[in-house]
Amino acid sequence: MITKKPDFFLLLFLAKKTRLFNNVELSTCKIALEFGGSQQTVSRKLRRLKEAGFVNLVSSPRGCEISLTKKGIARVKEHFLELQGFFSGAKSIKSLEGTFSFGIGEGKYYIAQKQYLEKFSALLGFKPYLGTLNLIVDTEKLSRFLLGTEPVFIEGFETGERSFGSIKAFHVKIFGKTKGAIIIPERTKHEKNVIEIISPVYLRRKYRLKAGSKIKLGIA
C-alpha cells in the first residue's frame, strides 16, 4: 500500500504560494502551520520534492527560498489540464462497478494504525474493519464517479519508526446499503485502476466475495 514518492499536495501548496513562477521565502514552521503536519514532516517532504526535481530550495535568513522547477510547473499544469478535462467534458455518474481482487494483506497493517483509526472514526463516522477490499475499476468511470462526491482529507503522521502518508477518502455505499469509503493513499503500490475500500464490516464475508466477484458502489 505504501511506497515513497514526492508529496503532490505540498507541491500544489507551494504552487499557490509561488504563483508557479515566483520565488518565496518561507520557514518550515510557517509551512507546517498553514499546510498541516509537523515541522519535521514538512522538512522531509520538501527534501523529497527537491530530490525529485520539482522544487529549488535555497537556505535564507528567514528559512528557505523556494521556487518551482520547470519539472514542478509541468507537473502542476498536467494536473490542472487533467482536472479541466474532467469538469469541462465529463459528467459525473452515480454508481461504479468494480471487480474484487485479492491483495497481499498490507492494508490491515496500515488501517490498524491508531492515528488512522481515530481519524477515520472522527471524519468518516465509522471505525473500519481492519483490512481493505481491492477493486479493479475502469479509471475513466472512477474519475466521473468521484466528481459526484466530496473528498475527506486524512492527514499523515509520523511515529518514532517511520512516516505514514495522507489519504483522500470518499464516502460510498456498497450494494446500496453498506456504508464504506474509497481511500486513495498519498503513497501507493497499486495501479491507477485498483482502488481500496474500507467499511465497518468485513465485506468479503458479508457478501461472500470470491476473486472476480462484481461489487457495485454508489454515492453515499
Summary of the structure (lengths in Angstrom):
residues: 220
radius of gyration: 18.8
end to end distance: 24.7
largest distance: 61.1
contacts: 661
relative contact order: 0.17
helix: 37%
strand: 27%
